[in-house]
Amino acid sequence: MIKMIKPFPNYFLIAWNQNFDLNLWVTEVASESLFGSKILCGHVKLLKELNSQARTGQKILLETRLDADDGLHYNHLRNIQYAAVDILLPTDSSFVDNSTRDWKLEKSTGEDLQWVYWCSQSYIEWYSRDASVGTLKIEKPVICITPGLTLGIAPGVKIDSPQVARSQHQNLVMEVLTHGNCGSQKKSACIQKVPRVLINAIRARTITSAGMAGIEKNHTVEDIQTELWVSAQEYYGISKLELEITNAYINKNNARIAEDNLKGQCTPGHSCKTSTKTILKKYQNNFLIP
């Protein structure tokens, strides 16, 4: 991984097991922990500069969640950045270059939003156990899923301000709509869908997972498989051939992967679910053969 991202000074690989909530990694306590950790890759001076600018509220601060076994639509982050400029900068601000897009979000007159969450409106799930290439399913969640979940904070707003609604992702919509105070009279303005992206994320449902959602189920092949494979290629650059190779590797090595996953369960910074450990132990003992 270090070899892959080393040419990019703005990509940081840090040996750090602490999981802070979105944007809270730049608070004073978290920053001390961060810079006391081993930074394996990335320009440290640049990271400190970004950290300083975020803590002093000089710029919009955006942070997005993405696990290693998930992927985002190629326009997901770009459109969030555009939206953040439109609704998180003061009304009288001007932005240098909007020439690359043909749309703009309008915020209510006189409302300078302090923070906004962006959530995915739909995503593709890939189940590795089914067929030689696996199976794709489309899901439209009623909650904010973790892939692509983004919190944007406006310039001048304290990152750890109590006004910023915080909750686990599955309860976030209700928390924001009930207690959110982002500067808009409409609570719905505080939590939004990513504009102009219909399928935001792709999620791998394999034994590398932390939650093991749907791992033991047999999944019906949906009529729209062809369309979903086209979307996987077009929006995420994932081909059937690549997934066939990946699927074969996972299924061949499922016991060893499960053993490795078990080692990380309930360690600092990782989840601790009894149900996950039970499934992994079955795979480790080779009771379940995909």
Contacts in CASP RR format, 6 or more apart in sequence:
PFRMAT RR
TARGET T0000
AUTHOR 0000-0000-0000
METHOD contacts of the structure
MODEL  1
MIKMIKPFPNYFLIAWNQNFDLNLWVTEVASESLFGSKILCGHVKLLKEL
NSQARTGQKILLETRLDADDGLHYNHLRNIQYAAVDILLPTDSSFVDNST
RDWKLEKSTGEDLQWVYWCSQSYIEWYSRDASVGTLKIEKPVICITPGLT
LGIAPGVKIDSPQVARSQHQNLVMEVLTHGNCGSQKKSACIQKVPRVLIN
AIRARTITSAGMAGIEKNHTVEDIQTELWVSAQEYYGISKLELEITNAYI
NKNNARIAEDNLKGQCTPGHSCKTSTKTILKKYQNNFLIP
1 13 0 8 1.000
2 13 0 8 1.000
2 40 0 8 1.000
2 41 0 8 1.000
5 11 0 8 1.000
5 13 0 8 1.000
5 41 0 8 1.000
5 42 0 8 1.000
6 41 0 8 1.000
6 42 0 8 1.000
8 42 0 8 1.000
9 42 0 8 1.000
9 43 0 8 1.000
9 46 0 8 1.000
10 42 0 8 1.000
10 43 0 8 1.000
10 46 0 8 1.000
11 41 0 8 1.000
11 42 0 8 1.000
12 39 0 8 1.000
12 41 0 8 1.000
12 42 0 8 1.000
12 47 0 8 1.000
13 39 0 8 1.000
13 40 0 8 1.000
13 41 0 8 1.000
13 42 0 8 1.000
14 34 0 8 1.000
14 37 0 8 1.000
14 38 0 8 1.000
14 39 0 8 1.000
14 40 0 8 1.000
15 37 0 8 1.000
15 38 0 8 1.000
15 39 0 8 1.000
15 40 0 8 1.000
16 33 0 8 1.000
16 34 0 8 1.000
16 37 0 8 1.000
17 267 0 8 1.000
17 268 0 8 1.000
17 269 0 8 1.000
17 270 0 8 1.000
18 30 0 8 1.000
18 33 0 8 1.000
18 268 0 8 1.000
18 269 0 8 1.000
19 269 0 8 1.000
20 27 0 8 1.000
20 30 0 8 1.000
21 166 0 8 1.000
22 63 0 8 1.000
22 65 0 8 1.000
22 149 0 8 1.000
22 150 0 8 1.000
22 151 0 8 1.000
23 54 0 8 1.000
23 61 0 8 1.000
23 63 0 8 1.000
23 151 0 8 1.000
23 152 0 8 1.000
23 153 0 8 1.000
23 159 0 8 1.000
24 30 0 8 1.000
24 159 0 8 1.000
24 160 0 8 1.000
25 31 0 8 1.000
25 34 0 8 1.000
25 63 0 8 1.000
26 51 0 8 1.000
26 54 0 8 1.000
26 55 0 8 1.000
26 61 0 8 1.000
26 159 0 8 1.000
27 55 0 8 1.000
27 159 0 8 1.000
27 160 0 8 1.000
28 55 0 8 1.000
31 51 0 8 1.000
31 55 0 8 1.000
34 51 0 8 1.000
35 44 0 8 1.000
35 48 0 8 1.000
35 51 0 8 1.000
39 47 0 8 1.000
53 59 0 8 1.000
54 61 0 8 1.000
54 159 0 8 1.000
55 159 0 8 1.000
57 155 0 8 1.000
57 156 0 8 1.000
57 157 0 8 1.000
57 159 0 8 1.000
58 155 0 8 1.000
58 156 0 8 1.000
59 155 0 8 1.000
60 84 0 8 1.000
60 85 0 8 1.000
60 88 0 8 1.000
60 89 0 8 1.000
60 152 0 8 1.000
60 153 0 8 1.000
60 154 0 8 1.000
60 155 0 8 1.000
61 152 0 8 1.000
61 153 0 8 1.000
61 159 0 8 1.000
62 80 0 8 1.000
62 81 0 8 1.000
62 84 0 8 1.000
62 150 0 8 1.000
62 151 0 8 1.000
62 152 0 8 1.000
62 153 0 8 1.000
63 150 0 8 1.000
63 151 0 8 1.000
63 152 0 8 1.000
64 72 0 8 1.000
64 77 0 8 1.000
64 80 0 8 1.000
64 148 0 8 1.000
64 149 0 8 1.000
64 150 0 8 1.000
65 146 0 8 1.000
65 147 0 8 1.000
65 148 0 8 1.000
65 149 0 8 1.000
65 150 0 8 1.000
65 169 0 8 1.000
66 72 0 8 1.000
66 146 0 8 1.000
66 147 0 8 1.000
66 148 0 8 1.000
67 146 0 8 1.000
67 147 0 8 1.000
67 210 0 8 1.000
68 208 0 8 1.000
69 203 0 8 1.000
69 204 0 8 1.000
69 206 0 8 1.000
69 208 0 8 1.000
69 209 0 8 1.000
70 146 0 8 1.000
70 147 0 8 1.000
70 201 0 8 1.000
70 202 0 8 1.000
70 203 0 8 1.000
70 204 0 8 1.000
71 147 0 8 1.000
71 201 0 8 1.000
71 202 0 8 1.000
71 203 0 8 1.000
71 236 0 8 1.000
72 147 0 8 1.000
72 148 0 8 1.000
72 200 0 8 1.000
72 201 0 8 1.000
72 236 0 8 1.000
73 197 0 8 1.000
73 199 0 8 1.000
73 200 0 8 1.000
73 201 0 8 1.000
73 235 0 8 1.000
73 236 0 8 1.000
74 235 0 8 1.000
74 236 0 8 1.000
75 196 0 8 1.000
75 197 0 8 1.000
76 120 0 8 1.000
76 148 0 8 1.000
76 194 0 8 1.000
76 197 0 8 1.000
76 200 0 8 1.000
76 201 0 8 1.000
77 150 0 8 1.000
79 194 0 8 1.000
79 195 0 8 1.000
79 196 0 8 1.000
79 197 0 8 1.000
80 118 0 8 1.000
80 150 0 8 1.000
80 194 0 8 1.000
82 98 0 8 1.000
82 101 0 8 1.000
82 103 0 8 1.000
82 105 0 8 1.000
82 195 0 8 1.000
83 105 0 8 1.000
83 116 0 8 1.000
83 118 0 8 1.000
83 192 0 8 1.000
83 194 0 8 1.000
83 195 0 8 1.000
84 116 0 8 1.000
84 152 0 8 1.000
85 95 0 8 1.000
86 104 0 8 1.000
86 105 0 8 1.000
86 106 0 8 1.000
86 107 0 8 1.000
87 105 0 8 1.000
87 107 0 8 1.000
87 113 0 8 1.000
87 116 0 8 1.000
87 189 0 8 1.000
88 113 0 8 1.000
88 115 0 8 1.000
88 116 0 8 1.000
88 152 0 8 1.000
88 153 0 8 1.000
88 154 0 8 1.000
88 155 0 8 1.000
89 95 0 8 1.000
89 154 0 8 1.000
89 155 0 8 1.000
90 112 0 8 1.000
90 155 0 8 1.000
91 107 0 8 1.000
91 109 0 8 1.000
91 110 0 8 1.000
91 111 0 8 1.000
91 112 0 8 1.000
98 104 0 8 1.000
103 195 0 8 1.000
103 196 0 8 1.000
105 195 0 8 1.000
107 113 0 8 1.000
107 184 0 8 1.000
107 189 0 8 1.000
108 184 0 8 1.000
108 185 0 8 1.000
108 186 0 8 1.000
108 189 0 8 1.000
111 183 0 8 1.000
111 184 0 8 1.000
111 185 0 8 1.000
111 189 0 8 1.000
112 154 0 8 1.000
112 183 0 8 1.000
113 154 0 8 1.000
113 182 0 8 1.000
113 183 0 8 1.000
113 184 0 8 1.000
113 189 0 8 1.000
113 190 0 8 1.000
114 153 0 8 1.000
114 154 0 8 1.000
114 157 0 8 1.000
114 161 0 8 1.000
114 163 0 8 1.000
114 164 0 8 1.000
114 182 0 8 1.000
114 183 0 8 1.000
115 151 0 8 1.000
115 152 0 8 1.000
115 153 0 8 1.000
115 154 0 8 1.000
115 157 0 8 1.000
115 161 0 8 1.000
115 163 0 8 1.000
115 164 0 8 1.000
115 182 0 8 1.000
115 190 0 8 1.000
116 151 0 8 1.000
116 152 0 8 1.000
116 182 0 8 1.000
116 189 0 8 1.000
116 190 0 8 1.000
116 191 0 8 1.000
116 192 0 8 1.000
117 144 0 8 1.000
117 149 0 8 1.000
117 150 0 8 1.000
117 151 0 8 1.000
117 152 0 8 1.000
117 165 0 8 1.000
117 172 0 8 1.000
117 176 0 8 1.000
117 190 0 8 1.000
117 191 0 8 1.000
117 192 0 8 1.000
118 148 0 8 1.000
118 149 0 8 1.000
118 150 0 8 1.000
118 152 0 8 1.000
118 191 0 8 1.000
118 192 0 8 1.000
118 193 0 8 1.000
118 194 0 8 1.000
119 144 0 8 1.000
119 145 0 8 1.000
119 148 0 8 1.000
119 149 0 8 1.000
119 172 0 8 1.000
119 173 0 8 1.000
119 191 0 8 1.000
119 192 0 8 1.000
119 193 0 8 1.000
119 194 0 8 1.000
120 141 0 8 1.000
120 144 0 8 1.000
120 145 0 8 1.000
120 147 0 8 1.000
120 148 0 8 1.000
120 149 0 8 1.000
120 193 0 8 1.000
120 194 0 8 1.000
120 200 0 8 1.000
120 201 0 8 1.000
121 140 0 8 1.000
121 193 0 8 1.000
121 194 0 8 1.000
121 197 0 8 1.000
121 198 0 8 1.000
121 200 0 8 1.000
122 138 0 8 1.000
122 139 0 8 1.000
122 140 0 8 1.000
122 141 0 8 1.000
122 198 0 8 1.000
122 199 0 8 1.000
122 200 0 8 1.000
123 138 0 8 1.000
123 139 0 8 1.000
123 141 0 8 1.000
123 145 0 8 1.000
123 147 0 8 1.000
123 199 0 8 1.000
123 200 0 8 1.000
123 201 0 8 1.000
123 202 0 8 1.000
123 203 0 8 1.000
124 136 0 8 1.000
124 137 0 8 1.000
124 138 0 8 1.000
124 139 0 8 1.000
124 199 0 8 1.000
124 201 0 8 1.000
124 202 0 8 1.000
124 203 0 8 1.000
124 228 0 8 1.000
124 231 0 8 1.000
124 232 0 8 1.000
125 136 0 8 1.000
125 137 0 8 1.000
125 138 0 8 1.000
125 139 0 8 1.000
125 202 0 8 1.000
125 203 0 8 1.000
125 205 0 8 1.000
126 134 0 8 1.000
126 135 0 8 1.000
126 136 0 8 1.000
126 202 0 8 1.000
126 203 0 8 1.000
126 204 0 8 1.000
126 205 0 8 1.000
126 232 0 8 1.000
126 243 0 8 1.000
127 134 0 8 1.000
127 135 0 8 1.000
127 136 0 8 1.000
127 137 0 8 1.000
127 205 0 8 1.000
127 206 0 8 1.000
127 214 0 8 1.000
127 215 0 8 1.000
127 219 0 8 1.000
128 134 0 8 1.000
128 204 0 8 1.000
128 205 0 8 1.000
128 206 0 8 1.000
128 246 0 8 1.000
128 247 0 8 1.000
128 250 0 8 1.000
128 251 0 8 1.000
128 290 0 8 1.000
129 215 0 8 1.000
129 251 0 8 1.000
129 290 0 8 1.000
130 218 0 8 1.000
130 219 0 8 1.000
130 221 0 8 1.000
131 221 0 8 1.000
132 244 0 8 1.000
132 247 0 8 1.000
132 248 0 8 1.000
133 240 0 8 1.000
133 243 0 8 1.000
133 244 0 8 1.000
133 247 0 8 1.000
134 243 0 8 1.000
134 247 0 8 1.000
135 219 0 8 1.000
135 221 0 8 1.000
135 225 0 8 1.000
136 222 0 8 1.000
136 225 0 8 1.000
136 228 0 8 1.000
136 229 0 8 1.000
136 232 0 8 1.000
137 219 0 8 1.000
137 222 0 8 1.000
137 228 0 8 1.000
138 199 0 8 1.000
138 222 0 8 1.000
138 224 0 8 1.000
138 228 0 8 1.000
142 173 0 8 1.000
143 169 0 8 1.000
143 170 0 8 1.000
143 171 0 8 1.000
143 172 0 8 1.000
143 173 0 8 1.000
144 169 0 8 1.000
144 170 0 8 1.000
144 172 0 8 1.000
144 173 0 8 1.000
144 191 0 8 1.000
145 169 0 8 1.000
145 201 0 8 1.000
145 203 0 8 1.000
146 169 0 8 1.000
147 200 0 8 1.000
147 201 0 8 1.000
147 202 0 8 1.000
147 203 0 8 1.000
148 194 0 8 1.000
148 200 0 8 1.000
148 201 0 8 1.000
149 169 0 8 1.000
149 172 0 8 1.000
150 194 0 8 1.000
151 164 0 8 1.000
153 159 0 8 1.000
153 164 0 8 1.000
157 163 0 8 1.000
157 164 0 8 1.000
163 180 0 8 1.000
163 181 0 8 1.000
163 182 0 8 1.000
164 182 0 8 1.000
165 172 0 8 1.000
165 175 0 8 1.000
165 176 0 8 1.000
165 179 0 8 1.000
165 180 0 8 1.000
165 181 0 8 1.000
165 182 0 8 1.000
165 190 0 8 1.000
166 175 0 8 1.000
167 174 0 8 1.000
167 175 0 8 1.000
167 176 0 8 1.000
172 191 0 8 1.000
173 191 0 8 1.000
176 182 0 8 1.000
176 187 0 8 1.000
176 190 0 8 1.000
176 191 0 8 1.000
177 187 0 8 1.000
177 188 0 8 1.000
177 190 0 8 1.000
177 191 0 8 1.000
178 187 0 8 1.000
180 187 0 8 1.000
180 190 0 8 1.000
181 190 0 8 1.000
182 189 0 8 1.000
182 190 0 8 1.000
183 190 0 8 1.000
184 190 0 8 1.000
194 200 0 8 1.000
199 231 0 8 1.000
199 235 0 8 1.000
202 232 0 8 1.000
202 235 0 8 1.000
202 236 0 8 1.000
202 238 0 8 1.000
205 213 0 8 1.000
205 214 0 8 1.000
205 215 0 8 1.000
206 215 0 8 1.000
206 250 0 8 1.000
207 215 0 8 1.000
207 250 0 8 1.000
207 254 0 8 1.000
207 257 0 8 1.000
207 258 0 8 1.000
207 261 0 8 1.000
207 279 0 8 1.000
207 280 0 8 1.000
207 283 0 8 1.000
208 250 0 8 1.000
208 257 0 8 1.000
208 261 0 8 1.000
209 215 0 8 1.000
209 276 0 8 1.000
210 270 0 8 1.000
210 271 0 8 1.000
210 273 0 8 1.000
210 276 0 8 1.000
211 271 0 8 1.000
211 273 0 8 1.000
211 275 0 8 1.000
211 276 0 8 1.000
212 273 0 8 1.000
212 275 0 8 1.000
212 276 0 8 1.000
212 279 0 8 1.000
212 280 0 8 1.000
215 279 0 8 1.000
216 279 0 8 1.000
216 288 0 8 1.000
222 228 0 8 1.000
229 240 0 8 1.000
232 238 0 8 1.000
232 239 0 8 1.000
232 243 0 8 1.000
233 239 0 8 1.000
233 240 0 8 1.000
250 257 0 8 1.000
250 290 0 8 1.000
251 290 0 8 1.000
254 283 0 8 1.000
254 286 0 8 1.000
254 288 0 8 1.000
254 289 0 8 1.000
254 290 0 8 1.000
255 283 0 8 1.000
255 284 0 8 1.000
255 285 0 8 1.000
255 286 0 8 1.000
257 283 0 8 1.000
258 280 0 8 1.000
258 281 0 8 1.000
258 282 0 8 1.000
258 283 0 8 1.000
258 284 0 8 1.000
259 280 0 8 1.000
259 284 0 8 1.000
261 280 0 8 1.000
262 277 0 8 1.000
262 280 0 8 1.000
262 281 0 8 1.000
262 284 0 8 1.000
264 270 0 8 1.000
265 271 0 8 1.000
265 272 0 8 1.000
265 273 0 8 1.000
265 276 0 8 1.000
265 277 0 8 1.000
265 280 0 8 1.000
266 272 0 8 1.000
266 277 0 8 1.000
279 288 0 8 1.000
282 288 0 8 1.000
END
